[in-house]
Every structure is written in structure tokens, then in C-alpha cells.
Amino acid sequence: ITVKSSNKNPVAAAGEEGDEPPKEEPWKTTLKTTAVHVEAGEFRGHKVSLWDLLHSRYIPEENRKELLELY
């Protein structure tokens, strides 16, 4: 997996659509805006958000906490 962070500030990216403050936690926004290049399964050759990867069947439950701690 190759990680590429979004160029936008995650908090700013979440609040750009209106003047209201972001409604989700900053860590969730970061997971949704950080893209990874995956060379496995249905994601092969695609960039996928860490959020989608965490909720896929490719990351076992015991490894999710480790990934969350990294990001």
C-alpha cells in the first residue's frame, strides 16, 4: 500500500461547502481524504481512501487499530 495525503487541510476540506463547522471528527475526515494505492483484490491498481480500506474485508479487525493509530 502506498499512502498519499490530500493536499487540502482535512478540517478545511470538510467545511468548504458551507459556513457551518465540520460535522465529523477531524480523524474521520483525515481517513476519508487520505488516499492509498492498493495492489490487492478488488482495489488492485486503484487509489482508495483509508476509510474505505478500513471498512473493506482486506483489513482484519485486529489490524484496524494498528492502522488507525498510524493515521
N, C-alpha and C positions, 0 to 999 in steps of 0.2 A: 504494500500500500504506500503510495506517495501522497503526502499531505501538501495542500496549497491553501493558504489562508485567503480569505476575501480581502480585497483592497480597502473595503469600507470598514469603518468602525462599526462593530456589531450593534452597539446600542444606537448609534445614529441611523444605521441601515434599517433597524426595526421601526424607528419613529419618523421616517421620511414621509410617509403617506399622509400624515396629518399633524396637527399641533399637539395632539394628545401624547402623553408619555407612553413608552412601550408597555404593553400589557403582559409581556412574558419576561421571565427571568433572563438576565444577560447571558448566563451559561447556556441556556437553551438556544438563544439567538446565535451564539458562537458556534454551537454544534450544527445548527442549520445553515450557517453561512461558510463554514469551513469545508472545502471540497477535497476529496481524496480520489486518486486514480486507482482503480481496483482491477486486478488481473485474476479474478476468480468468479466462477459461477455466472449468474445472470447479469452481474455488473461488469463482466470482463470488457476491458477497453473503454469504460465509461468513467466519468467523474461523478461521484456520488457524495452527498453531504454526509458528514459524520452522523447526523441524526438518523438518516435513512439506513446507514450501515449498522448503527447500534440496534435498530429495530428489525434488522434482517435476521434470517436464520443462520447467517455466516459467522456471527459473533456469539459464542456460547455465553450463557448467563454469567459464569464465573469470570469471564474476561471483560465483561461490560464495565465493571467497577474500575478495573485497571485502565481501560480506555478513557473512562470519564475522569479519572484522576490526572491523566496526561493532558487533557484539554479543559 
